[in-house]
Amino acid sequence: MEFLAGGRAEVRITHADVGKRVSVRRLTGAGAGAGAFTDAVGVLTSWDDGVLSITRRSGECVRIDESSLVAGKVVPAAPARRRGPAASVRELQEVAARSWPALETERLGEWTLRASGSFTRRANSVLPLGDPGVPLDEALARVTRWYADRGLPALFTVATGRADADEQLAAELAARGWRDEAHTSVRTAALAPLADTDADTSRVRLSRQPDADWLGLYNRTGTPTADALAVLTGGPSVWFARVPASDGGTEAIGRLAVDGRWAGFAAVETAPARRRRGLAKLVMAALAERALAEGASAAYLQVEADNAGALALYDGLGFTEHHGYHYRRGPAGA
C-alpha cells in the first residue's frame, strides 16, 4: 500500500466515509523510535468515540484508535475491465438463494430464516437482506430459538467485501461472540466465453435429475436424503451434468441453475483418478451452452476461499471476485 506517492502521508478519511472501503496506516509500538506501521484495508463500518472499526474481506473486524492513525484514504472502485457482469451484492444473494432453495423458510423483517434438515450451511442459515424489524438482540434471540426448535445451530450467511455488503452486521455479530467459519468467494464472469471452446461437449450427459452415478461422485451427500435431493433439484431451471467413463463409472459432474440472465454453476467435481485432464472445463462448457440456449448471459459461482485448485481453475476461465461471504455461528449455550 503506497500512501506517499503524492507527497506526505495524511489522513484523508472522515466520519462521512463510514460505509466506504478504505485503507489506513496506523502506528503500533511502545513509543518514539520503537513504533512500527501496520496497514488495514476494509469497509469502515463505524467511527465512534475515537475508535474506527474496519471489516476486512475475510469478515475480521479491526478496531483502531484514531490517535494512532498516520494515513488513510478511500479505496476507489475497481476499474470496469477487472469486474464481472454488473450486479449488486443483494441481486446475487437473491439469485443464489433461489438456485439453492431451502425447504422451510420464515421471514423476520427483511431477514429470511432457512432450514433444510442440515443439508449444507447455505440452506440452513439466515439470509439477512436488510432490517429485521426489531432490535438486533431481540432478532438474534428469535433466530436462536427458531433454529433450536429444529435441532439446528443458529447460523448467518454474511456477505463482505463491498460497500453494499453486510459489513456492519458482521461487526455486530463478532462483538456478540458469533464466530466466523467457511469463508467463500462469490465470482462472476461473462457466460459466452465459457462455452466458446473446441471441446467435444457431446461427451457430457445432461439431465434434470441427478442419477446414482452423479450422486456417487458428489462429495456432500453421503447417502442422499430426501432433504438433500429436494435442495439439489430445486431452483428455476436446474441441470445436472455427468461425464461417463469408458469403464462405466463417472469422470466428472456439475450442476447448473438458470435464473433470468444468471447461470449459477455448482458441484463441479472430478474423480480423483481423472483430474488434470480438462474435465472440469468440459463440464463448465457443456453447462454454459445449455444456459446460453435458455437466454442467460452472465455466470456466477461460489468457491471456498481456501480451495486453491478451484480458484486457479476459475481464474483461468475468466471469473473475478464480486464479493465474499462467510457464516457466523451463534455462541454455545445462547
FENCOR-V807249 format. One record per backbone hydrogen bond with DSSP energy under -1.0 kcal/mol. CO is the residue of the C=O (numbers start at 1). NH is the residue of the N-H. Records with the same first field share a line. If there is no record, write none. Layout:
CO = NH + NH
This chain:
4 = 7
10 = 72
14 = 17
15 = 18
17 = 20
20 = 44
21 = 75
22 = 42
23 = 73
24 = 40
25 = 70 + 71
26 = 38
28 = 36
31 = 34
36 = 28
38 = 26
40 = 24
42 = 22
43 = 45 + 55
44 = 19
46 = 53
48 = 51
50 = 66
51 = 48
52 = 64
53 = 45 + 46
54 = 62
55 = 43
56 = 59
60 = 56
62 = 54
64 = 52
65 = 68
66 = 69
68 = 27
71 = 25
72 = 12
73 = 23
79 = 82
80 = 83
88 = 92
89 = 93
90 = 94
91 = 95
92 = 96
93 = 97
94 = 98
95 = 99
104 = 115
106 = 113
108 = 111
110 = 129
111 = 108
112 = 127
113 = 106
115 = 104
116 = 119
118 = 120
121 = 124
126 = 157
127 = 112
131 = 110
135 = 139
136 = 140
137 = 141
138 = 142
139 = 143
140 = 144
141 = 145
142 = 146
143 = 147
144 = 148
145 = 149
147 = 152
148 = 151
154 = 330
155 = 126
156 = 328
158 = 326
159 = 166
160 = 324
162 = 165
166 = 170
167 = 171
168 = 172
169 = 173
170 = 174
171 = 175
173 = 178
174 = 177
179 = 329
181 = 327
183 = 305
184 = 325
185 = 303
186 = 322 + 323
187 = 301
188 = 320
189 = 299
191 = 194
192 = 195 + 196
195 = 197
199 = 201
200 = 203
201 = 204
205 = 242
207 = 240
211 = 215
212 = 216
213 = 217
214 = 218
225 = 229
226 = 230
227 = 231
228 = 232
229 = 233
237 = 258
239 = 256
240 = 207
241 = 254
242 = 205
243 = 251
245 = 248
249 = 245
251 = 271
252 = 243
253 = 269
254 = 241
255 = 266
256 = 239
257 = 264
259 = 262
261 = 297 + 298
262 = 259
263 = 300
264 = 257
266 = 255
269 = 253
271 = 274
272 = 275
278 = 282
279 = 283
280 = 284
281 = 285
282 = 286
283 = 287
284 = 288
285 = 289
286 = 290
287 = 291
288 = 292
289 = 293
291 = 296
292 = 295
297 = 191
298 = 263
299 = 189
300 = 265
301 = 187
303 = 185
304 = 307
306 = 308
307 = 311
308 = 312
309 = 313
310 = 314
311 = 315
312 = 316
313 = 317
314 = 319
315 = 318
320 = 188
323 = 186
324 = 160
325 = 184
326 = 158
327 = 181
328 = 156
329 = 179
331 = 334
